[in-house]
Amino acid sequence: TTPRGGQYQVTLSDGTKVWLNASSSIRFPVVFAGLERKVVITGEAYFEVAKNTAMPFKVNTNTSVVEVLGTHFNVNAYDDEAAIKTTLLEGAVKVSATGSAALKYLQPGQQSVINKEGKISVVTHADTEEAMAWLNGYFQFKSSDLKSILRQISRWYDVDIVYNGNVNLHFTGQLTRNENASKVFEALALTNEVHFKIDGKKIIVSP
């Protein structure tokens, strides 16, 4: 389990490499046995799965299952996000919603989106750069709404966001995760359409 502000990389017994984003977790056996390799995650993780056609690799979240043989992909499954997103970089994956017979097969560059109702859709030309920005040390936004951006920032900088009024803004840009938190909020405030007040670990957001 990683705390807010933490990141971790682990190699599983089969050689699969996993990177965990902030406020995430993975549960896995010490040694894989049986007919499949099964792990359970919360939050966000990037996988480079060791190939083993005889033993499929399955990533379970609260509401989805991603099944692969050997591939590179990212799963974003934070409970406070509107959907679970699986972004495929290499190989092939099969994605299903828990309790549903509906399946989607992804090709590299595609992203599956499972909403809270369990409906699956596929983004054919996904922004893989945006999906992988966290692993490369960046926040990357493409017409992203402010609340979505601040959820990412709160997890990384271990701060709580409080809204003082309604703020409906969208941002496009890139920020480094190595920057001091105050600098990040200064950059977002350059629009003069949103203001931030830092009070310890609490960030007050107002129009």
Residue pairs with C-beta under 8 A, 6 or more apart in sequence:
1 24
1 25
2 8
2 20
2 21
2 22
2 23
2 24
2 25
2 43
3 22
3 23
3 158
4 22
4 23
4 154
4 155
4 156
4 157
4 158
5 22
5 155
5 156
5 157
5 158
6 22
6 23
7 19
7 20
7 21
7 22
8 19
8 20
9 17
9 18
9 19
9 20
10 17
10 18
10 20
10 26
11 17
11 18
12 18
12 28
12 32
12 37
12 39
12 50
13 29
13 30
13 31
13 32
14 32
14 37
14 50
14 52
14 55
14 57
15 50
16 37
16 47
16 48
16 49
16 50
16 57
17 47
17 48
18 26
18 39
18 45
18 46
18 47
18 48
19 45
19 46
19 135
20 26
20 41
20 43
20 44
20 45
21 43
21 44
21 45
21 46
21 134
21 135
21 155
22 43
22 155
22 156
23 43
23 78
23 155
24 41
24 42
24 43
24 44
24 45
24 78
25 41
25 42
25 43
26 39
26 40
26 41
26 45
27 39
27 40
27 41
28 38
28 39
28 40
29 38
32 38
32 55
34 55
35 55
35 56
36 55
36 56
36 57
36 58
37 52
37 55
37 56
37 57
37 58
38 57
38 58
38 60
39 57
39 58
39 59
39 60
40 59
40 60
40 61
41 59
41 60
41 61
41 75
41 77
42 61
42 62
42 77
42 78
42 79
43 77
43 78
43 155
44 74
44 75
44 76
44 77
44 78
44 134
45 59
45 74
45 75
46 72
46 73
46 74
46 75
46 132
46 135
47 57
47 59
47 68
47 71
47 72
47 73
47 74
47 75
48 72
49 57
49 68
49 69
49 70
49 71
49 72
49 73
49 91
50 70
51 69
51 70
52 69
52 70
53 69
53 70
56 67
56 68
56 69
57 67
57 68
57 69
57 70
58 65
58 66
58 67
58 68
59 65
59 66
59 67
59 68
59 75
60 98
61 75
61 77
61 84
62 77
62 79
62 98
63 77
63 84
63 97
63 98
63 114
63 116
63 118
64 77
64 84
64 86
64 95
64 96
64 97
64 98
64 114
65 95
65 96
65 98
66 73
66 75
66 86
66 93
66 94
66 95
67 93
67 94
67 95
67 96
68 91
68 92
68 93
68 94
69 91
69 92
70 91
71 88
71 89
71 90
71 91
71 92
71 93
72 88
72 89
72 90
72 91
73 86
73 87
73 88
73 89
73 90
73 91
73 93
73 106
74 85
74 86
74 87
74 89
74 131
74 132
74 135
75 84
75 85
75 86
76 84
76 85
76 86
76 87
76 131
77 84
78 151
78 155
80 151
81 148
81 151
82 115
82 116
83 113
83 114
83 115
83 116
84 113
84 114
85 111
85 112
85 113
85 114
85 131
86 93
86 95
86 106
86 111
86 112
87 110
87 111
87 126
87 128
87 131
87 132
88 106
88 107
88 108
88 109
88 110
88 111
89 108
89 109
89 128
89 132
90 108
91 108
92 105
92 106
92 107
93 105
93 106
94 103
94 104
94 105
94 106
95 103
95 104
95 105
95 106
95 112
95 114
95 120
96 102
96 103
96 104
96 120
97 114
97 118
97 119
97 120
98 118
99 118
100 118
100 120
102 120
103 120
104 112
104 120
104 122
106 112
106 122
109 124
109 125
109 126
109 128
110 122
110 123
110 124
110 125
110 126
111 122
111 123
111 126
111 128
111 131
112 120
112 121
112 122
112 123
113 120
113 121
113 122
113 123
114 120
115 121
127 142
129 140
130 140
130 141
130 142
133 139
133 140
133 174
134 152
134 177
137 176
137 177
137 178
138 174
138 175
138 176
138 177
139 149
139 152
139 153
139 156
139 174
139 175
139 176
139 177
139 184
140 173
140 174
141 149
141 171
141 172
141 173
141 174
142 172
143 170
143 171
143 172
144 170
144 171
144 172
145 168
145 169
145 170
146 167
146 168
146 169
146 170
146 171
146 188
146 194
146 205
147 167
149 171
149 188
150 161
150 203
150 205
151 161
153 159
153 161
153 181
153 184
154 160
154 161
154 203
156 177
157 181
157 184
158 201
159 181
159 201
159 202
159 203
160 201
160 202
160 203
161 203
161 205
162 202
162 203
162 204
162 205
163 205
163 206
164 204
164 205
164 206
165 206
165 207
166 207
167 193
167 194
167 205
167 206
167 207
169 191
169 193
169 194
171 188
171 191
173 187
175 184
175 187
181 198
182 198
185 196
185 198
185 203
188 194
188 196
189 195
189 196
193 207
194 205
194 206
194 207
195 205
195 206
195 207
196 203
196 204
196 205
197 203
197 204
197 206
198 204
